[in-house]
Amino acid sequence: MPDWLNIIVRSLLFLVILFLITKWLGKKQISQLSFFEYVTGITIGSVGAEVATKPNQSMMHGVLSIGVFALVPFLAGLISIKSKPFRDFVEGKGTIFIKDGKIMEDNLKKEKYTTDELLELLRRKDVFSVADVEFAVLEAAGDLNVMLKKENQPLTAKDLQLAVASVKEPQTVIMDGKIMDEPLSTIGRSRKWLLTEVGKMGVTLENVFLGQVNSYGELTIDVYDDKLQIPSPQERPLILATMKQCEADLESFALATDNETAKEMYVKNSKKLQKAIDKVTYILKS
């Protein structure tokens, strides 16, 4: 076999082997690496490249070497799950850089970070003043996590004591003009319902690039033609408008009648309906 063909075959083989090993080790191997995983990952790649590009090298020896470097972090991961001291040694621990609004200079020196580098990390978190920070920790993976002081944190609905509707993840039911049956069945909808909703928007299924159903059961779509304006779902605003109209009608009936019994009934039900409107406005308001 010519050397160039041998190299192609060996490269493809080791590419498959490295892919399978990475899948076996899990997603952590390609996301947040510990020091140990970083070293073994580089070594596995180096061994694979060395054996793939040198035809005189034994393929079995290369596979055996890669297998060892893959097995060791796998076993280390299993031990780390059961032993925190071992996990701290292998994966490292977070280092506090700011505590109670004060910079921990000794910890900065320990991790060999300068003040400029700390400020840069803070700016990456959209924090430009150290005085705004209550707590900051450098994680083992090298990311800086920051907690702002209470007065500098963004307001939430809980802070304002506002009721908000719970939101579930949207389900993608149309992709590239094709219906996705699994997410459609997850939300308890049928193809007939989907086609009907698409038809209401004045487009055909083939023209839909992406279609999603939100937590309220409303279909939103994106079409191939970017110039085409697709109306937003109007079911919830229409329900709210109808409820408000009914409440206004009850008030009008109460003012228009001279029958005290009817007037009392209209006023009573108007108040009940208004309470119901107040409870569902945050859900139905577009």
Secondary structure as UniProt FT lines:
FT   HELIX           3..25
FT   HELIX           27..30
FT   HELIX           35..53
FT   TURN            55..56
FT   HELIX           59..82
FT   HELIX           84..91
FT   STRAND          95..99
FT   TURN            100..101
FT   STRAND          102..103
FT   HELIX           105..110
FT   TURN            111..112
FT   HELIX           115..124
FT   TURN            125..126
FT   HELIX           130..132
FT   STRAND          133..138
FT   TURN            140..141
FT   STRAND          144..148
FT   HELIX           150..152
FT   TURN            157..161
FT   STRAND          171..175
FT   TURN            176..177
FT   STRAND          178..179
FT   HELIX           181..186
FT   TURN            187..188
FT   HELIX           191..200
FT   TURN            201..202
FT   HELIX           205..207
FT   STRAND          208..213
FT   TURN            215..216
FT   STRAND          219..223
FT   TURN            226..227
FT   HELIX           235..256
FT   HELIX           260..284
//
